[in-house]
């Protein structure tokens, strides 16, 4: 409770003398988990107290815990931080950091935390501070920094569950680093972070026959390390490796690391593995990390006793050709990656490939017998959303897209595909992305739709009243654009959109403005009520620490692991693979994977599933 946290603060003691039973009641409701009820009382007290900003801060915290981000943001914006006492000022910046992280603004969150880096903090605030820094580093792609913060917070945790969860997060962050970082940037023993890095390297690289000895050497070098015990036992059990950790001779703390020498020494008979080439550093690291999270989740959910281990290689560390040959020489049975389209093209051109590969992107007009191309192509998403409109009997479209390279790319594809179905494109309108007012844009759309005098077909002379709007927009822009369109006497007018309109995180409050919009997306996000080990609900912690623009890559990783196991036995020509997290998957001629997504419509701010998206084969004379 706040009263115990701030018991030593003089300004708080002055406030405490004026508190009435309502405030104590609000604190009790807060402690019991009734955050919405507590927020209501705290807001009421803000209007009566001589310290209104204190109660606004308490209300904002309660709103945020209740999942009401917008209400929390509105309150914290109204607070004058200079009027808060020292302890409340720390809570203010911690809360501001949480709000920024929830919105995917890791840089701003880190700025808030840096403001209190040298400020005295209570024990509870210290735990919160380090965990928020860990989350911010995670979003920024600094996995080593994220692990370092969690290692620092470990001794402060008081429950076994909190400790285990923190240990798993440390291991997850370090597992995303390339071997070169784990080996070369590891602090010397007995440093706890160094122990984590060495353990991660051992678990990743040691063959089964040598794992017991390597772990014994690690245990001797890092005695009483927090990873040794329940955490290590659980990792070994989940990975299906039942080893007897062997005792090792005593090693002085300053001696060279036996574990490192063993792990990095040449191996005689390398066991087969799945070699994954994804970016784990550089600008694409967050995307690679999301894929890696999905692949690991799928690996641990795989109960097969013959499953192959995963070995991750940083595609930013060397050229894809060199990386492929390196993994092949180490004994890879199958490759996964790369992610970047240009690198997929380079891989296709590698001569004399001996190991099949599942590429995580698709290249037009480039195929190879041993390379299966799979990815989240936005062009496929445009076609299926457009196909849903055509299947519903729509014929005349007004296209609204951002004035950006990405908007131009998808607009051009929509126009070609829509006309190939036999549809008419009445007008194309653009808007400035991330603006604050779209009233002028909405008026232009209304004119093109035909609310005002209709445009005329230059060939037939017929009025071209549109019967739907095709929208390309991210959640921020769509939430502003849709109400402005409704205000132009177009409420209820059909609007179809690409998957970019959905953040991937159901938010009934913020997405109410999207009501009525049809869109097609990956089933994994639309079926949030599922409860299997690979469902989006089960992987909610992974989603929470992944930037919104990369959440769907977790699903790509889930399907990539399942598909990698199938590659040696795959047959082309339209064969069904499986119902995946990213859609119903089939292998087409040319060794590229078709995803059939699901469509949904926003109702009450929540996406409601509407069934499989149609996949239409375009012909010039098609009719709905």
Secondary structure, 3 states (H helix, E strand, C coil): CHHHHCCCCHHHHHHHHHCCHHHHHHHHHHHCCCHHHHHHHHHHHHCCCCCHHHHHHHHHHHHHHCCCHHHHHHHHHCCCHHHCCHHHHHHHHHHHHHHHHHCCCHHHHHHHHHCCCCCCCCHHHHHHHHHHHHHHHHHHCCHHHHHHHHHHHHCCCCCHHHHHHHHHHHHHHHHCCCHHHHHHCCCCCCCHHHHHHHHHHHHHHCCHHHHHHHHHHHHHHCCCCCCCCHHHHHHHHHCCCCCCCCCCCCCCCCCCCHHHHHHHCCCCCCCCEEEEEECCCCCCHHHHHHHHHHHHHHHHHCCCCCCCEEEEEECCCCCHHHHHHHHHHHCEEEEEECCCHHHHHHHHCCCCCCCCEEECCCCCCCCECCEEECCCCHHHHHHHHHHHHHHCCCCEEEEEEECCHHHHHHHHHHHHHHHHHCCEEEEEEEECCCCCCCHHHHHHHHHHHCCCCCCECCCCCCECCCCEEEECCCHHHHHHHHHHHHHHHHCCCCEEECHHHCCCCCCCCHHHHHCCEEEEECHHHHCCCCCCCCCCCCCHHHHHCCCHHHHHHHHHHHHHHHHHHHHHHCCCCCEEEEECCCCEEEEECCCEEEEECEEEEEECCEEEEEEECCCCCCCCCCCC
